[in-house]
Amino acid sequence: MAIEQSKPTVIIDFGGVLYAINFNRCVDSFKELGIADFENHYSKASQSGLFQDFEKGLLKVDQFLNKLNTQIEVQLDKEKVISAWNSLLVGYLDENLSVLTEMSKDYNLILLSNTNEIHHAQFSLELVELHNKKFEELFDEVVFSHQVKMRKPDVEVYDLVKSHIPQNSKVVFIDDSIQNVESAEKMGISSFHFAQNQSLKDQLPGILAKLNE
């Protein structure tokens, strides 16, 4: 797929919009490993510098795991940590993915996701195994934070995405985190705060209204 000059552009988040994630499940998994205060290090609303650096691709997997053990002051088995970390990932929201496929006929689609090397490997594998697809087949541009070394809500990543958008193209950004929506709005990108308890289909009228403002 490739960006088309004549189409409006939809920038869309991944986790919470196209893929279900559960922060509480991740916290509980680390509690089972003896880390009672994991939510103080990592949550939807905020992440410590270690997790931000991992999402920016500034740390390789082994570096992240070693630093995590130091930060939580417990020496945990590598595979157990990866398993607990991946418990955040619930699975693809198939209905939303189907709506996205239909949208690709009329809109340029850009994926903009804060993620990391471990999670990226897992949900990419699931996309191939469950849907026989790769991200490049679903989107015209794919921007993963750990690959571009930038993350939302930092302004630099919005500048990068804007460089892919055709001049004078109508554009809307969809994200389930209010801090990301607000930062994109400040960058002049019309944005829609996605509600996780509603489907993409149900919220599409509001999204398109934002696009056409």
Backbone hydrogen bonds, N-H to C=O, Kabsch-Sander energy under -0.5 kcal/mol:
donor,donor_aa,acceptor,acceptor_aa,energy
7,K,4,E,-1.2
9,T,170,K,-3.3
10,V,108,N,-3.3
11,I,9,T,-0.5
11,I,172,V,-3.0
12,I,10,V,-0.5
12,I,110,I,-3.1
13,D,174,I,-1.9
16,G,19,Y,-3.9
17,V,14,F,-1.8
18,L,14,F,-2.9
19,Y,14,F,-1.7
20,A,91,G,-3.1
22,N,88,L,-2.5
26,C,22,N,-1.4
27,V,23,F,-2.5
28,D,24,N,-2.7
29,S,25,R,-2.0
30,F,26,C,-1.9
31,K,27,V,-2.0
32,E,28,D,-1.9
33,L,29,S,-0.6
34,G,31,K,-1.7
35,I,30,F,-2.7
36,A,34,G,-0.9
38,F,35,I,-0.9
40,N,37,D,-2.0
41,H,38,F,-1.9
42,Y,38,F,-1.9
43,S,46,S,-2.0
48,S,41,H,-2.5
51,F,48,S,-0.6
52,Q,48,S,-2.0
53,D,49,G,-2.7
54,F,50,L,-1.8
55,E,51,F,-2.2
56,K,52,Q,-1.4
57,G,54,F,-1.2
58,L,53,D,-2.6
59,L,53,D,-0.6
64,F,60,K,-2.7
65,L,61,V,-2.6
66,N,62,D,-2.3
67,K,63,Q,-2.5
68,L,64,F,-2.5
69,N,65,L,-2.1
70,T,66,N,-1.7
71,Q,67,K,-2.6
72,I,68,L,-2.6
73,E,69,N,-0.6
74,V,69,N,-1.5
76,L,74,V,-0.9
81,V,77,D,-2.2
82,I,78,K,-2.3
83,S,79,E,-2.2
84,A,80,K,-2.4
85,W,81,V,-2.8
86,N,82,I,-2.5
87,S,83,S,-0.7
87,S,84,A,-0.6
88,L,85,W,-1.1
89,L,86,N,-1.6
90,V,20,A,-2.5
91,G,20,A,-1.4
93,L,18,L,-2.5
94,D,92,Y,-1.2
97,L,93,L,-2.2
98,S,94,D,-2.1
99,V,95,E,-2.0
100,L,96,N,-2.2
101,T,97,L,-1.9
102,E,98,S,-1.7
103,M,99,V,-2.2
104,S,100,L,-1.5
105,K,102,E,-1.4
106,D,103,M,-1.5
107,Y,103,M,-1.9
108,N,8,P,-3.1
110,I,10,V,-2.6
110,I,108,N,-0.5
111,L,141,E,-2.5
112,L,12,I,-2.4
113,S,143,V,-2.6
115,T,113,S,-0.7
120,H,116,N,-2.8
121,A,117,E,-1.7
122,Q,118,I,-1.6
123,F,119,H,-2.7
124,S,120,H,-1.8
125,L,121,A,-1.6
126,E,122,Q,-2.0
127,L,123,F,-1.7
128,V,124,S,-1.7
129,E,125,L,-2.7
130,L,126,E,-3.0
131,H,126,E,-0.5
131,H,127,L,-1.5
132,N,128,V,-1.3
133,K,127,L,-1.5
137,E,134,K,-1.9
138,L,134,K,-0.7
138,L,135,F,-1.3
139,F,135,F,-2.0
140,D,109,L,-2.4
141,E,109,L,-1.5
143,V,111,L,-2.6
144,F,142,V,-0.5
145,S,113,S,-2.7
147,Q,144,F,-1.4
148,V,144,F,-1.7
149,K,145,S,-1.5
150,M,145,S,-1.2
154,D,151,R,-1.9
157,V,154,D,-1.0
158,Y,154,D,-0.7
159,D,155,V,-1.9
160,L,156,E,-2.0
161,V,157,V,-2.1
162,K,158,Y,-2.6
163,S,159,D,-1.3
164,H,161,V,-1.8
165,I,161,V,-0.5
165,I,162,K,-0.9
169,S,166,P,-2.0
172,V,9,T,-1.8
173,F,190,S,-2.2
174,I,11,I,-2.8
175,D,192,F,-2.0
178,I,176,D,-0.6
180,N,177,S,-0.8
181,V,177,S,-1.8
182,E,178,I,-2.7
183,S,179,Q,-1.7
184,A,180,N,-2.0
185,E,181,V,-2.2
186,K,182,E,-1.8
187,M,183,S,-0.9
187,M,184,A,-0.6
188,G,185,E,-1.8
189,I,184,A,-2.4
190,S,188,G,-0.6
192,F,173,F,-3.2
194,F,175,D,-2.6
194,F,192,F,-0.9
196,Q,194,F,-0.6
198,Q,195,A,-1.7
203,Q,199,S,-1.5
204,L,200,L,-1.0
204,L,201,K,-0.6
207,I,203,Q,-2.1
208,L,204,L,-2.8
209,A,205,P,-1.9
210,K,206,G,-1.8
211,L,207,I,-2.0
212,N,208,L,-1.7
213,E,210,K,-1.2
